[in-house]
Amino acid sequence: MTGQEVAKTDKLPVGLQAGLAVFLWLASVVLGGLAIYYLREIALVLFTTFIIRDRNPASFYSEAVTLINWLTFVVALVLVIYIVGSGEYHLKHFRERSSWLLFAWGLGVELVIIAIALFMT
């Protein structure tokens, strides 16, 4: 670890940094679950707006549910891979700037998804 890679949190005690990392990891899990829920809602709105708009909605209900379920499965799989991967990465690169940036990017993407869904309503 070079001097440039050390995060500014290096001045904090290691125990506090570890607690912060656990908190951010748990926040990623919770916000990821919320992001999946809101992505389902966004997909349902887009599906009903652009695909079912000119058709009888009752006849395409099962098609919409199937599409939404597959979308949820894929996004949940990506979330699990991200959560496990970021946890492993943080264990190997603890107290490095790149580790904290990974948490920041992940939380940022999750918050953007939630914000988009909230502003759609």
DOKOL-370840 format. One record per atom (N, C-alpha, C): residue number from 1; residue in one letter; atom name; x, z, y. Coordinates in nm, 3 decimals. Atoms other than C-alpha are relative to their C-alpha. Layout:
BEGIN
n_res_atom_u_w_v
NUM_A_CA_X_Z_Y
...
This chain:
BEGIN
n_res_atom_u_w_v
1_M_N_0.085_0.000_-0.116
1_M_CA_0.000_0.000_0.000
1_M_C_0.090_0.000_0.123
2_T_N_-0.081_0.009_-0.121
2_T_CA_0.157_-0.110_0.324
2_T_C_-0.068_0.076_0.113
3_G_N_0.054_-0.073_-0.114
3_G_CA_0.108_0.057_0.658
3_G_C_-0.118_-0.070_0.065
4_Q_N_0.109_0.075_-0.061
4_Q_CA_-0.124_-0.222_0.776
4_Q_C_-0.129_0.010_-0.081
5_E_N_0.118_-0.005_0.085
5_E_CA_-0.361_-0.182_0.480
5_E_C_-0.070_0.135_0.004
6_V_N_0.059_-0.133_-0.003
6_V_CA_-0.423_0.189_0.535
6_V_C_-0.111_0.003_0.105
7_A_N_0.114_-0.006_-0.092
7_A_CA_-0.763_0.247_0.691
7_A_C_0.021_0.110_0.104
8_K_N_-0.011_-0.102_-0.104
8_K_CA_-0.808_0.452_1.006
8_K_C_-0.052_0.133_-0.049
9_T_N_0.049_-0.125_0.057
9_T_CA_-0.981_0.711_0.788
9_T_C_0.110_0.077_-0.069
10_D_N_-0.112_-0.067_0.064
10_D_CA_-0.636_0.803_0.658
10_D_C_0.025_0.137_0.060
11_K_N_-0.017_-0.129_-0.065
11_K_CA_-0.640_1.092_0.905
11_K_C_-0.097_0.104_-0.055
12_L_N_0.097_-0.092_0.059
12_L_CA_-0.939_1.243_0.724
12_L_C_0.053_0.054_-0.133
13_P_N_-0.042_-0.053_0.131
13_P_CA_-0.886_1.470_0.422
13_P_C_-0.052_-0.089_-0.113
14_V_N_0.035_0.086_0.114
14_V_CA_-0.899_1.294_0.086
14_V_C_-0.138_0.036_-0.055
15_G_N_0.131_-0.043_0.051
15_G_CA_-1.199_1.502_-0.025
15_G_C_-0.114_-0.054_0.085
16_L_N_0.103_0.053_-0.090
16_L_CA_-1.397_1.395_0.280
16_L_C_-0.015_-0.151_-0.017
17_Q_N_0.004_0.144_0.024
17_Q_CA_-1.305_1.031_0.221
17_Q_C_-0.072_-0.031_-0.131
18_A_N_0.067_0.021_0.129
18_A_CA_-1.415_1.059_-0.141
18_A_C_-0.150_0.025_0.013
19_G_N_0.143_-0.027_-0.022
19_G_CA_-1.746_1.214_-0.033
19_G_C_-0.067_-0.112_0.076
20_L_N_0.054_0.112_-0.077
20_L_CA_-1.797_0.937_0.221
20_L_C_-0.016_-0.124_-0.088
21_A_N_0.007_0.115_0.090
21_A_CA_-1.723_0.675_-0.044
21_A_C_-0.118_0.013_-0.097
22_V_N_0.114_-0.022_0.091
22_V_CA_-1.976_0.829_-0.285
22_V_C_-0.131_-0.019_0.075
23_F_N_0.120_0.016_-0.081
23_F_CA_-2.235_0.846_-0.007
23_F_C_-0.029_-0.147_0.028
24_L_N_0.018_0.143_-0.027
24_L_CA_-2.179_0.480_0.086
24_L_C_-0.039_-0.076_-0.126
25_W_N_0.035_0.067_0.126
25_W_CA_-2.198_0.377_-0.279
25_W_C_-0.146_0.027_-0.034
26_L_N_0.141_-0.032_0.025
26_L_CA_-2.529_0.561_-0.323
26_L_C_-0.091_-0.070_0.101
27_A_N_0.078_0.073_-0.100
27_A_CA_-2.655_0.409_0.002
27_A_C_-0.012_-0.147_-0.038
28_S_N_0.005_0.139_0.046
28_S_CA_-2.566_0.065_-0.139
28_S_C_-0.103_-0.017_-0.111
29_V_N_0.097_0.006_0.110
29_V_CA_-2.773_0.139_-0.449
29_V_C_-0.142_0.005_0.055
30_V_N_0.135_-0.017_-0.055
30_V_CA_-3.077_0.256_-0.251
30_V_C_-0.040_-0.120_0.086
31_L_N_0.031_0.115_-0.085
31_L_CA_-3.060_-0.019_0.012
31_L_C_-0.009_-0.128_-0.081
32_G_N_0.010_0.117_0.087
32_G_CA_-3.003_-0.275_-0.264
32_G_C_-0.136_-0.008_-0.067
33_G_N_0.135_-0.002_0.057
33_G_CA_-3.325_-0.167_-0.432
33_G_C_-0.105_-0.041_0.101
34_L_N_0.093_0.039_-0.106
34_L_CA_-3.511_-0.195_-0.103
34_L_C_0.013_-0.148_0.034
35_A_N_-0.021_0.142_-0.030
35_A_CA_-3.353_-0.535_-0.039
35_A_C_-0.065_-0.087_-0.107
36_I_N_0.067_0.077_0.106
36_I_CA_-3.479_-0.658_-0.378
36_I_C_-0.150_-0.001_0.023
37_Y_N_0.144_-0.007_-0.026
37_Y_CA_-3.829_-0.538_-0.296
37_Y_C_-0.039_-0.094_0.115
38_Y_N_0.033_0.084_-0.114
38_Y_CA_-3.826_-0.710_0.042
38_Y_C_0.028_-0.147_-0.025
39_L_N_-0.022_0.140_0.037
39_L_CA_-3.677_-1.028_-0.102
39_L_C_-0.118_-0.054_-0.080
40_R_N_0.122_0.040_0.072
40_R_CA_-3.974_-1.038_-0.340
40_R_C_-0.112_-0.033_0.099
41_E_N_0.106_0.022_-0.098
41_E_CA_-4.207_-1.009_-0.043
41_E_C_0.026_-0.128_0.081
42_I_N_-0.035_0.121_-0.075
42_I_CA_-4.021_-1.279_0.153
42_I_C_-0.028_-0.123_-0.085
43_A_N_0.022_0.115_0.089
43_A_CA_-4.029_-1.513_-0.147
43_A_C_-0.149_-0.027_-0.020
44_L_N_0.144_0.018_0.018
44_L_CA_-4.401_-1.453_-0.199
44_L_C_-0.063_-0.063_0.123
45_V_N_0.054_0.058_-0.124
45_V_CA_-4.477_-1.527_0.166
45_V_C_0.040_-0.147_0.012
46_L_N_-0.045_0.139_-0.008
46_L_CA_-4.265_-1.844_0.161
46_L_C_-0.068_-0.087_-0.104
47_F_N_0.064_0.076_0.107
47_F_CA_-4.413_-1.955_-0.171
47_F_C_-0.145_-0.031_0.035
48_T_N_0.141_0.024_-0.034
48_T_CA_-4.771_-1.910_-0.056
48_T_C_-0.015_-0.085_0.125
49_T_N_0.011_0.077_-0.123
49_T_CA_-4.701_-2.063_0.285
49_T_C_0.030_-0.148_-0.021
50_F_N_-0.045_0.139_0.009
50_F_CA_-4.520_-2.380_0.182
50_F_C_-0.040_-0.072_-0.128
51_I_N_0.029_0.069_0.126
51_I_CA_-4.611_-2.450_-0.180
51_I_C_-0.149_0.004_-0.033
52_I_N_0.141_-0.014_0.038
52_I_CA_-4.964_-2.319_-0.233
52_I_C_-0.094_-0.032_0.115
53_R_N_0.082_0.015_-0.120
53_R_CA_-5.088_-2.391_0.119
53_R_C_-0.114_-0.100_-0.017
54_D_N_0.101_0.104_0.010
54_D_CA_-5.278_-2.708_0.029
54_D_C_-0.074_0.001_-0.133
55_R_N_0.061_-0.005_0.133
55_R_CA_-5.390_-2.602_-0.318
55_R_C_-0.085_0.125_-0.014
56_N_N_0.081_-0.117_0.031
56_N_CA_-5.622_-2.352_-0.477
56_N_C_0.094_0.114_-0.041
57_P_N_-0.096_-0.108_0.030
57_P_CA_-5.424_-2.023_-0.470
57_P_C_-0.022_0.067_-0.135
58_A_N_0.027_-0.068_0.127
58_A_CA_-5.598_-1.881_-0.776
58_A_C_0.063_-0.072_-0.118
59_S_N_-0.055_0.074_0.114
59_S_CA_-5.472_-2.158_-1.002
59_S_C_0.151_0.007_-0.007
60_F_N_-0.146_-0.006_-0.001
60_F_CA_-5.110_-2.106_-0.900
60_F_C_0.054_0.143_0.000
61_Y_N_-0.043_-0.139_0.000
61_Y_CA_-5.100_-1.728_-0.928
61_Y_C_0.107_0.027_-0.106
62_S_N_-0.098_-0.026_0.106
62_S_CA_-4.918_-1.722_-1.261
62_S_C_0.132_-0.071_0.028
63_E_N_-0.123_0.070_-0.037
63_E_CA_-4.669_-1.980_-1.134
63_E_C_0.078_0.081_0.105
64_A_N_-0.065_-0.081_-0.104
64_A_CA_-4.597_-1.764_-0.828
64_A_C_0.061_0.127_-0.059
65_V_N_-0.050_-0.123_0.061
65_V_CA_-4.559_-1.447_-1.036
65_V_C_0.123_-0.029_-0.085
66_T_N_-0.116_0.037_0.082
66_T_CA_-4.322_-1.621_-1.278
66_T_C_0.122_-0.028_0.086
67_L_N_-0.111_0.031_-0.089
67_L_CA_-4.107_-1.756_-0.998
67_L_C_0.057_0.127_0.065
68_I_N_-0.043_-0.123_-0.065
68_I_CA_-4.095_-1.419_-0.821
68_I_C_0.071_0.091_-0.100
69_N_N_-0.065_-0.084_0.101
69_N_CA_-4.007_-1.237_-1.144
69_N_C_0.140_-0.051_-0.033
70_W_N_-0.134_0.055_0.026
70_W_CA_-3.717_-1.474_-1.215
70_W_C_0.093_0.024_0.118
71_L_N_-0.081_-0.028_-0.119
71_L_CA_-3.595_-1.437_-0.859
71_L_C_0.045_0.146_0.001
72_T_N_-0.033_-0.143_0.003
72_T_CA_-3.609_-1.059_-0.893
72_T_C_0.106_0.028_-0.106
73_F_N_-0.099_-0.020_0.106
73_F_CA_-3.416_-1.072_-1.221
73_F_C_0.139_-0.044_0.045
74_V_N_-0.130_0.052_-0.043
74_V_CA_-3.138_-1.286_-1.073
74_V_C_0.060_0.087_0.111
75_V_N_-0.050_-0.081_-0.111
75_V_CA_-3.109_-1.080_-0.753
75_V_C_0.040_0.140_-0.050
76_A_N_-0.035_-0.131_0.056
76_A_CA_-3.111_-0.752_-0.950
76_A_C_0.130_-0.008_-0.079
77_L_N_-0.124_0.018_0.074
77_L_CA_-2.836_-0.887_-1.176
77_L_C_0.119_-0.009_0.096
78_V_N_-0.106_0.010_-0.101
78_V_CA_-2.628_-0.980_-0.871
78_V_C_0.026_0.138_0.062
79_L_N_-0.017_-0.133_-0.058
79_L_CA_-2.690_-0.632_-0.725
79_L_C_0.076_0.092_-0.096
80_V_N_-0.070_-0.084_0.098
80_V_CA_-2.578_-0.459_-1.047
80_V_C_0.147_-0.038_-0.007
81_I_N_-0.140_0.046_0.002
81_I_CA_-2.263_-0.672_-1.056
81_I_C_0.072_0.047_0.125
82_Y_N_-0.062_-0.045_-0.126
82_Y_CA_-2.194_-0.590_-0.690
82_Y_C_0.024_0.151_-0.003
83_I_N_-0.013_-0.146_-0.001
83_I_CA_-2.255_-0.215_-0.734
83_I_C_0.112_0.045_-0.093
84_V_N_-0.105_-0.038_0.094
84_V_CA_-2.035_-0.186_-1.043
84_V_C_0.136_-0.051_0.048
85_G_N_-0.126_0.059_-0.047
85_G_CA_-1.770_-0.420_-0.903
85_G_C_0.055_0.072_0.123
86_S_N_-0.048_-0.069_-0.120
86_S_CA_-1.753_-0.245_-0.566
86_S_C_0.047_0.141_-0.034
87_G_N_-0.045_-0.132_0.043
87_G_CA_-1.728_0.093_-0.736
87_G_C_0.137_-0.006_-0.065
88_E_N_-0.130_0.016_0.065
88_E_CA_-1.441_-0.026_-0.954
88_E_C_0.108_-0.039_0.102
89_Y_N_-0.096_0.042_-0.102
89_Y_CA_-1.273_-0.194_-0.659
89_Y_C_0.040_0.119_0.087
90_H_N_-0.031_-0.114_-0.085
90_H_CA_-1.300_0.122_-0.452
90_H_C_0.087_0.101_-0.074
91_L_N_-0.086_-0.091_0.075
91_L_CA_-1.148_0.330_-0.733
91_L_C_0.145_-0.046_0.000
92_K_N_-0.136_0.053_0.004
92_K_CA_-0.845_0.100_-0.748
92_K_C_0.063_-0.010_0.138
93_H_N_-0.053_0.022_-0.135
93_H_CA_-0.808_0.048_-0.373
93_H_C_-0.048_0.108_0.097
94_F_N_0.048_-0.111_-0.081
94_F_CA_-0.918_0.388_-0.245
94_F_C_0.094_0.023_0.119
95_R_N_-0.070_-0.026_-0.126
95_R_CA_-0.812_0.461_0.116
95_R_C_0.065_-0.125_0.059
96_E_N_-0.048_0.124_-0.059
96_E_CA_-0.739_0.095_0.189
96_E_C_-0.111_-0.061_0.084
97_R_N_0.096_0.062_-0.092
97_R_CA_-0.907_-0.103_0.464
97_R_C_-0.093_-0.096_-0.074
98_S_N_0.082_0.098_0.071
98_S_CA_-1.030_-0.372_0.225
98_S_C_-0.115_0.066_-0.077
99_S_N_0.105_-0.071_0.072
99_S_CA_-1.227_-0.115_0.028
99_S_C_-0.115_0.037_0.093
100_W_N_0.104_-0.036_-0.097
100_W_CA_-1.414_0.008_0.335
100_W_C_-0.072_-0.124_0.053
101_L_N_0.063_0.125_-0.045
101_L_CA_-1.476_-0.350_0.448
101_L_C_-0.099_-0.053_-0.103
102_L_N_0.093_0.042_0.105
102_L_CA_-1.637_-0.426_0.112
102_L_C_-0.130_0.077_0.011
103_F_N_0.122_-0.079_-0.021
103_F_CA_-1.880_-0.140_0.165
103_F_C_-0.075_-0.046_0.125
104_A_N_0.064_0.043_-0.125
104_A_CA_-1.947_-0.256_0.522
104_A_C_-0.073_-0.133_-0.017
105_W_N_0.064_0.130_0.021
105_W_CA_-2.021_-0.614_0.419
105_W_C_-0.123_0.014_-0.090
106_G_N_0.114_-0.019_0.091
106_G_CA_-2.245_-0.505_0.133
106_G_C_-0.118_0.065_0.069
107_L_N_0.108_-0.068_-0.073
107_L_CA_-2.445_-0.264_0.346
107_L_C_-0.056_-0.089_0.109
108_G_N_0.046_0.091_-0.105
108_G_CA_-2.462_-0.522_0.624
108_G_C_-0.096_-0.105_-0.054
109_V_N_0.088_0.102_0.060
109_V_CA_-2.611_-0.789_0.398
109_V_C_-0.133_0.062_-0.041
110_E_N_0.124_-0.066_0.040
110_E_CA_-2.864_-0.543_0.256
110_E_C_-0.087_0.033_0.121
111_L_N_0.077_-0.033_-0.120
111_L_CA_-2.968_-0.429_0.604
111_L_C_-0.057_-0.124_0.068
112_V_N_0.051_0.124_-0.058
112_V_CA_-3.004_-0.788_0.726
112_V_C_-0.123_-0.049_-0.078
113_I_N_0.115_0.041_0.082
113_I_CA_-3.236_-0.871_0.434
113_I_C_-0.121_0.086_0.033
114_I_N_0.112_-0.091_-0.031
114_I_CA_-3.448_-0.564_0.508
114_I_C_-0.052_-0.027_0.142
115_A_N_0.043_0.026_-0.138
115_A_CA_-3.455_-0.641_0.882
115_A_C_-0.080_-0.131_0.009
116_I_N_0.074_0.126_0.000
116_I_CA_-3.565_-1.001_0.821
116_I_C_-0.141_0.020_-0.054
117_A_N_0.132_-0.025_0.059
117_A_CA_-3.849_-0.882_0.599
117_A_C_-0.087_0.081_0.094
118_L_N_0.080_-0.082_-0.090
118_L_CA_-3.959_-0.621_0.849
118_L_C_-0.046_-0.077_0.123
119_F_N_0.039_0.079_-0.116
119_F_CA_-3.961_-0.871_1.135
119_F_C_-0.096_-0.113_-0.036
120_M_N_0.096_0.103_0.043
120_M_CA_-4.164_-1.120_0.927
120_M_C_-0.143_0.051_0.008
121_T_N_0.136_-0.053_0.002
121_T_CA_-4.461_-0.886_0.923
121_T_C_-0.057_0.018_0.138
